[in-house]
Amino acid sequence: MANNPNSRSQGKKPLVACPCCKKEQEWSSENPFRPFCSERCKMIDLGAWAAEEYQIAAEPSVDDYSSSFEDAEGSDYLDRPLH
């Protein structure tokens, strides 16, 4: 984010960059779309989340592996011959 550290001392609101288009804007409660600059940027970001374009990094847990194995147990996957 682009922050102007001198803006608070001068009574101005800090400048931040829109996460989508990077346009600088004042951080203000008057902007209903913040941290985005517009509804368009907000919807673009929402669409990216819905399309699974963003991922949150995490280490797989034991539960992740065991649930995958349980899913395979219920199918004929384990009974198939190996080629």
Contacts in CASP RR format, 6 or more apart in sequence:
PFRMAT RR
TARGET T0000
AUTHOR 0000-0000-0000
METHOD contacts of the structure
MODEL  1
MANNPNSRSQGKKPLVACPCCKKEQEWSSENPFRPFCSERCKMIDLGAWA
AEEYQIAAEPSVDDYSSSFEDAEGSDYLDRPLH
1 16 0 8 1.000
1 17 0 8 1.000
2 15 0 8 1.000
2 16 0 8 1.000
2 17 0 8 1.000
2 24 0 8 1.000
3 14 0 8 1.000
3 15 0 8 1.000
3 16 0 8 1.000
4 12 0 8 1.000
4 14 0 8 1.000
4 15 0 8 1.000
7 13 0 8 1.000
7 14 0 8 1.000
7 15 0 8 1.000
8 14 0 8 1.000
12 26 0 8 1.000
13 26 0 8 1.000
13 27 0 8 1.000
13 28 0 8 1.000
14 26 0 8 1.000
14 27 0 8 1.000
15 24 0 8 1.000
15 25 0 8 1.000
15 26 0 8 1.000
15 27 0 8 1.000
16 24 0 8 1.000
16 25 0 8 1.000
16 26 0 8 1.000
16 27 0 8 1.000
16 34 0 8 1.000
16 35 0 8 1.000
17 23 0 8 1.000
17 24 0 8 1.000
17 25 0 8 1.000
18 24 0 8 1.000
18 25 0 8 1.000
18 35 0 8 1.000
18 36 0 8 1.000
18 37 0 8 1.000
18 38 0 8 1.000
18 41 0 8 1.000
19 35 0 8 1.000
19 36 0 8 1.000
19 41 0 8 1.000
19 45 0 8 1.000
20 36 0 8 1.000
20 37 0 8 1.000
20 41 0 8 1.000
20 42 0 8 1.000
20 44 0 8 1.000
20 45 0 8 1.000
21 37 0 8 1.000
21 41 0 8 1.000
23 37 0 8 1.000
25 31 0 8 1.000
25 37 0 8 1.000
27 34 0 8 1.000
27 35 0 8 1.000
28 34 0 8 1.000
31 37 0 8 1.000
33 39 0 8 1.000
33 41 0 8 1.000
33 42 0 8 1.000
36 42 0 8 1.000
36 45 0 8 1.000
47 53 0 8 1.000
48 54 0 8 1.000
72 78 0 8 1.000
END
